[in-house]
Amino acid sequence: MKRDLAMAFSRVTEGAALAGYKWLGRGDKNAADGAAVEVMRALLNQTEIDGEIVIGEGEIDEAPMLYIGEKVGTGGDAVDIAVDPIEGTRMTAMGQNNALAVLAAGEKGSFLKAPDMYMEKLVVGPAAKGVIDLGKSLTDNLKAVAAALDKPLDRLVVITLAKPRHEQVIAEMQAMGVRVYAVPDGDVAASILTCMPDSEVDLMYCIGGAPEGVVSAAAIRALGGDMHGRLLPRHQVKGDTAENRELGEVEISRCREMGIEPNTILTMNDMARSDNVIFAGTGITKGDLLEGITRQGNMATTETLLIRGKCRTIRRIKSTHYLDRKDEAIKDHIL
């Protein structure tokens, strides 16, 4: 991919973040998500790429989501894209920390193609690369990571999502003496923190969304870390009710149509197959990874994390936006 595409993708996440920010604290996560989707779509369609959304939040009959298989761009390099227009819609709606707009882009065939479903994820930074195994217990993985980092367990820091499905594993980790940071949402940011030199997070474990998992895998590969994932049907995560089992069976069927078997361990290379990837993430609200948007009148400031995997370059871009000068196609969503 051309070098200047990295900056183009940063503008896409900046626009989506500004659209989400308009709905900050208003209690309507769907409106925030919808606005970010529309801006992300508009900006991608102005970018010189032959792009395809290979994993996203929606399907073609659930517009306005960026759906799997959607074509974007004006023509140019063939690019696969994994997106989450707002990673943390509830946090945006409630005015909470760590909401981001994110995307990952890679050359054709770079990313896992999978339905929008649940994924179990285990992520570590470069110093623990090669020691994780999602086929083993979480306890065994914690011990292996602690040994690789030459740390006692009571100095190990794990980040996860504060969800009912994680309550038991959180209690088990804390009983081992491990420090656990449980955040409301946002496992892309949580995953990346394992690889940032100024972060004390050693490991990320959660069951979250598959699109976020593929976006994370691209960033983690670019940063030299390691990740395992496993696609889980809904009834294995949300409870084995008749409704969840019906939805889960559809997910299983769709996985098999795409050549994937649910509950199979996916390595980082299964999810992100190339180093020639670009990750862009723009903060909507202040968080551990990025600053949030600040706005005065028609002027707003954003911070974007931009990672190019091929040369392992990490940039933090602070941008000032005059919102009344923006493209007419997105102005209504951000002003």
N, C-alpha and C positions, 0 to 999 in steps of 0.2 A: 504494500500500500504506500502511496505517496506520503511524504513527510507532512505536507500541508493539510492532509486529511485530519491529523490529530487536532489541529486548531479548529477545523470545521466541526469536528465532533464535540469539542469543548463548547462551541457556541450553541450546539443543540441542547446539551444538558443545562447550560445557563438559561436558555429560553424556557425550557420545561420547569426549571426551578423557580424562575420569576412568575410563571403562570400558577404554580402551586402556592407560592407565597401570597398571592392575591387572596387566597382562601384560608390563610393561616388563622387558626383560632376560631373559625366560624362554625365548627361542628359538623361540616358536611364533607366527609372524606371522598364521596363519589364525585362531587363537583370539583374538588381539587384535582383528583386523578384525571377526570375528563378534560379539564383545562390543560393539564400538563401533556396529556396524550395528543391533543389537537395541535399544540405548539410543537411538540417533538415531531409529529408527522409532517407539519408544514415545513419545518427547517430541514428535516431529512430529505424531503422532496425538492429542496433547493440546492442540495449538495451534489457534487459531480461524482456520483457513484452509481453502479448498477447493484443496488442493495436488496437484500431479502431478510426479513425478520424470521430467524430460525427458532427462537424461543422468546415468548413474550407472555403477557398476562391474559390475552383473550383469543378467541377464535373469530372467524369471519362473521358468524351470526351473532356476535356479542359486541359489535361496534358500539362506542367509539374506541375500543381498545386497539392497540397495535397488535394485529393478530398474526399467528404463525402462518408463514407463507406470503405475507404481504410484501409487495415490491415497492421500493422507495428509491428516490434519486432521479437525477436528470440524465444519467448515463455516465459511464467511466469504468473505473476499477470494479471488478466483481467482488462484492463484500458481503459477508454474513454478519448479522447484527443480533445481539441479545440485549433486551431492554427491560428496564423498570422505570417508567416515567416518574413515579414517586415511590421511592423505597421508604415506606413509613407514612402511608396515607392517614392512618389514625393519629400519628404524632403531629402531622401537619394540621389536621382538623382540630386537635386539642392544644396546639401551640407548644408541643413538647419537643425535647432535644432529639438530634440525630436523624432528622429526615433529609433525604438526598434525592436528586435526580441522577440516574446512572444509565450508562450503556457501555457495551463492549463490542468492538468490531474487529473482524479478522478476515484474512483471505478466505476464499471459498473453501468450504469443508472444514473450517477451523473448529466449529462448535458442535457440541452434542445437540441433536434434534430430538426434542422430547415434548410431551404435553405439559400444559400448565397444571402441575400437581405438586404434592409434597415431596420433599427430598430431605433425607437425613444427611448431615454434613459434619465433617471433622477436618479442621484446618490448623496448620502450624506454620511457623516462620522458617527461614532458611536453616537455622541451627538444628532444627529437629526434622529436617527433610529425610524421608526414607524410613522413619521409624513408626509411622502410624499404620494402623490396619483396622478398618471398620468391621472386619470379620471377627475381631477380638472384642472383649468387653471394654467398656469405657475405663474401668479401673486399670486394666492391663495397659491401655493406651496412655493413661496419665502417668503410670510408673515408667513407661518407656520414654516418654517425653521428658520427664523429670531427670532420668538418667542421661539422656542426650544433652540436656542443658546443664548437667552437673548441679542440680538443685534438689534440696529436700522437698517433699510434697507440700510442706507447709509454706513454701515460698513460691509454689506454682500458682499462676493466675489464669483462670478460665473465664471466658465470657460466653453467655448464652442468652436466650430469650426468656423473659419472665412470663411463661405460659403454663397453664395447668398441666399440660402434657410433660413438662420438664420438672415438675415439683419433686418427684421421687429422685431423679438423677442429681438435682441440685442438693437435696438432703444427703445423698450418698457421698457426693464430692466434699461437702462441708464436713461430714463425719470423718473423712480421711485427712482433714486439715487443710484442704485446698481452698484458696480464696476464690469465690465465685462472684462475678459481676453479672447481674441479671438485668438486661435492658428491655424496655417494653416491646420494641420492634427494631428492625434494622440490622439484619445479619450480614449484609454486604460490608457496611462500615466495620462491623465487629470482626469479620474475617480479615479485612485488610489491616486492622490494628495488630494482628499477630506478626505482620511483616514490617511494620514501621519501626525504625531504630529508636524513636523517642517514646515508644509505647511499652508498658510493662505487661501487656497481655501475651501469654504464652500459647494459648490454645483456644479455639472456638469450637463449640459443639452445640448443635441444635437440630430440630426438625422444622424446616421452613419451606419456602417456595422454590421450585425447580428453576424458574427464570433467574432468581437471585443467586442460586447456586452456580449457574453457568457464568453469569457476570462475575461472580467472585472468583471462579476458577481461572478466568482470563487474567484478572488482576493478580492473583496469587502466583500464577505461572510467570507473569512478567516480573514479579518481585522476587522470584527464586524460592518461594515457599512450597508447601505441599498440601494436598487436599484429597480426601476421599468423599464420595457421595453414594447415596442409594435411594432410588425412586420408590416411594411408598404409596400404595393406593389409599384413598380417603378413609375406608373403613378400618384400616390398621392404625390410623392416627386419631380420628375424630370419634371413634366408637362404632361397634359393629351393629348398627341399626339397619333396617331394611333400606332406608333412603341412602345411607352412606355406602352400603354394599352395592347398591345399584350404580351409584356414581363411581365407586371404586372399580367395578367390573368394566365400565366404559373406559376408564383410565388404563386398565390392564390391556384391554383390546387395542386401544390407540398406541400404547407402547409397543406392542407386538407388531402392529402395522408399520411402525418406524424402525423395527429391528432391534428393539431393546426389551430385555426381560426385567420387570419390576423386581425389587429386592436383591438385585445383583450389584455387587460392589463396583463402583465406577472410580477409576483413578483420575488424578488431575489431567493426565494425557487423554483420557476418554472424553473428558468434558471440554478441554481446551487443547487442541491438537497441534497448535503452532505457536512459536514465539513471536510471529509477526502479527501481534495484536495491539490494539489500542483500548485503554480504559479511560473513560471520562466520568467524573462524578462531581456534581455541584451541590454545595450545602444549601438547604432550604432553611432549616433551623440550626442554631448553634449545636455543635456536637463534639465528640472526642476526636473525630477525624478532620472535620472542616468547620470553619466559621459559617454561621448562617447569614442570610441576606439582611442587610440594613437598608432602610429607605427613607429618604427625605424628599417629599414632594414627588416630582417626576424623575428623580435621580436615585438609582439603587446600586449597591455594591455587592458583588458576589465573590466567593472563593471557590476555585475549581481545582481538583486533583486530576492531573493528566499524566498517564503512564504509557510509555511506548516500550513494548516488550522486546523488540528487536535489538534496541541499543540500551535497554534497561535505564531509561531516563525517566525521572520523576520530577514533575513540575507542579508547583502551586501557583495558580494564576489569580491575581486579584484584579477584578475588572469593575469599572464604573460604567453604568448604563444610563443613557438619557432615554427614558422610556417613551417619550413622545416622538422620538426620532426612529423608532423601530418600524420594521416592515408592517404594512397595513394588515397582512394576513395574521399577525400575532398580536397586534397592538391592543385589540379589545380584550384579550385574555390576560394581559399583564397590567393594564392601567386601572 
